[in-house]
Structure formats: C-alpha cells, structure tokens
Amino acid sequence: MNEMSPSRPNNLDSFWMPFSDNRHFKGTPRMLARAEGMSYFTPEGREVLDGTAGLWCCNAGHGRREITEAIQKQAAVMDFAPTFQLGHPIAFEAAARVAEMTPAGLDKVFFTNSGSESADTALKIALAYQRARGQAQRVRLIGRERGYHGVGFGGMSVGGIGGNRKQFGAMLPYVDHLPHTHDPARNAFTKGQPEHGVELANRLQDLVALHGDTIAAVMVEPVAGSTGVLVPPKGYLERLREICDANGILLIYDEVITGFGRLGTDFGAERLGVTPDIMTMAKGLTNAAVPMGAVATSNEIYDTVVNNSAAGIELFHGYTYSGHPLASAAAIATLALHREEDLPGRARAIEPYWQEAAHSLKSAPGVVDIRDFGLIAGIELAPREGKPGTRAMDIFRKCFDDGVLVRVTGDIVALSPPLIIEKPHVDRIFGTLSDAIHAIH
Ligand code: PLP
C-alpha cells in the first residue's frame, strides 16, 4: 500500500484532467475505484450502474476474466516489440481477427492506439491512396457539422464541433463540411432512423460542384454519438455512397462508437446497409482494457498505396505502439468473447425494451427530444435560460449520487450501456434518470 488513501487521494493537483471542469471536480471529486460486470464501485464501495459502458467502450461489461488473463499471459511472454520492419505473431493474429469481423472487402488492418489516431490515420491513408492512383490534386477532406473524430489535428479539423476547435487557431486548410442531419422540427421523438433528411446528402453534390475533383474523402460517423446521438435519416448514407462512387471520393466511416455490437450488428455498416471504403475503430476493440484503435481498408486501397511506391517503406505513418502485444492480446480475447456471447445478438434482443424505456421519458419535464438506435439513446432537454449545459450537468451529478452513470453533452443525456445489460438494469437506468429529470429544473 502506498500512503495515498484509496477514498481520498492526498493530491489532486498534478493530473490535468481531459475534457473536464478541473476546478469544480477537484473541489468535489467523483472517484471510481473498481469495476465488475455492469457496475463501477466508488472507493467507499458504493455501486454505480454503468449506463455508458465507460465512454462507449466496455461493450462486454467490466472486469472480464478472459481479457484480463490474456493480457497477463502476454505481459509475461513479451512486453513489447516494434512493428517497424519487425513483427510479432500476436499482432498479425489480431489483425486477422479484426479483418474477419469487418464487412466483406475491408480486409487490411492498420493498428493505432485510440480513436483520434484512427481518424488521422484514415485521413492520411485516403490522401496517400488518391496520390498513389494519380489523383494528387485530391487534397480536400469533407466532414460534417456535429461530427466528432477525436482530437488530433486531422480529426479535429474534419470534425464539426466549434467548441473543440476555437482554442487552437488554425486547422487543416483544405477542409469543408456537410450540414448535420439533426432536424427536430420534423423528426423529434423518432424511434430508430428518422424519416426526414435524405436530401441533406445532396449537399455533398454541391460541394463537388464547388471543389471539383479536389475532394479525397468524406468522413462521417454512421450514428453521431458524442454530439448527442444523431441517427442518420433513412436513405442518407445510401445517397452519400452514390455521390462518392460517382465522383472518385472515398467514403470513410468513423465506427469508433458504432463498431463491435453497439448497433446490434458487428459494425454500423452492416446495420445501415452501406459499406465504406475505410473504417475506423477503437474503444470496443479491446473492451477498453488496453488502449487500441484500428483502421480497416479495402485490398484495393492497400494494393494501390503499396504497389505504387518505390521500393522500401510504402506508407510513412505508424506509431511505436501499433499492434502492441498487450493490446493485441486484449483484442483477440475481446473478439472471441464478442462471438461466443453473441454481443450484437444480445444488443438486438434487448433493443425494443431499451427503446420503449427511453421513450417513456417523453412527457418528463423539459424533455424536447428522444432519439435511439441499437443500444444508444439520447434524451435532449431544454436548456436553462442563459446557462446552456448546466441542467444536464446537474442531472449527471444527481444520477451519479443516486447510483447510475450517465453521460451528458450540452443539454443532451447520452446513454450507451455495456451490451450485457438486462431488463432490470434498463429499468434502473431510466428510473433513476426520470427521477433526476423530475427533480432538477
Ligand atoms: N471518433 C469517434 C466517433 C468517437 O466517438 C471518439 C471518442 O469518443 C473518437 C473518435 C476519439 O477516440 P479517442 O478518445 O480514443 O481518441
């Protein structure tokens, strides 16, 4: 034991916490010390039911013995070895398992350590591919308003969240954005995919008219998670795919949230019936037990980049920890669990119950919209006048005190539980949330 009490660390000063209100947190800290199954436990032993799978990432639930043991075993065999001009078997094995799971045609896997790195890697591969096939003028990247692709300069620039950019000045220069698809006037309280908004995909056609053949790729989340659960309207992704195909543009999906069972299928591409050319992954890939991300591409993209380069290194990109042995072990064990326990099937089976429970909050005070798809739900509240975000933040704090972890973004409560969730957990999450919404105005 070190001297630091598990319930009250002596010193909160050194850790500059990410995406946090450091000043408020350090005054009234909320600590999690242990996790098992559907729950976290505070240092004092109080249970907090996990309504968010950590940060949309512990899809198989917490503390899975199979994953822990795989990591321990690998750590004892080999802690680290480079994957630059060297290999270790477990990284190749992990890539093969990922490629087995990704949609047909997305067969080559590049490893990263996070969703942000996956986004930047996908954008760089898209640019390298266009150049390799003789389209070096294609330097432009298209994102979407309210898109989140992590915090690297590529993902941040292509992402569409002003608040994440304004502190940092200049972004990548050759970037443009599609409008977001959120249309509460026509789609509020829709269950599943909204009816209205397919025409918003035609804005890509307008960008093609504007930028000509300088567009390399379009990157979107199949369902936007971090900006409050924005489900694509019916036909929207189909139309984006058509416009990309007709104009030599690559379609990139950011499946960091929607991958690994979250939408009731292995990937969002399958549930939504539209396959991209490049797909990013992270989070559920290792059940978040060791950081790891990945980018899957078609053989055509790989072959074009690899075969059109001079002898030697073909893609000048990679991370010290690409295919890290411990992460590879965690990924292999996680993907095995995913199949053995049919996590997508479990998500699908409970989705109707989840959906009804989410929409049961429709008449709660201040609720202006509810959205859901797969095992995701977003409950949007009217903001307090002049104080946006504070109402949802107070609801988050009350739910935590009452034993349920929810996530908030602006005045939207976003839920994404582990896929092993059962009906009593669903009842508890929405019951606690309902009480908090009724109590806090
Ligand atoms: N892309 C999407 C769609 C995400 O939701 C996230 C994180 O929430 C990221 C990228 C960034 O992932 P990370 O925080 O692992 O860098």
Boltz pocket constraint, residues with backbone or C-beta under 6 A from the ligand:
constraints:
  - pocket:
      binder: B
      contacts: [[A, 55], [A, 113], [A, 114], [A, 115], [A, 116], [A, 117], [A, 119], [A, 148], [A, 149], [A, 150], [A, 151], [A, 221], [A, 225], [A, 226], [A, 254], [A, 255], [A, 256], [A, 257], [A, 282], [A, 283]]
      max_distance: 6.0
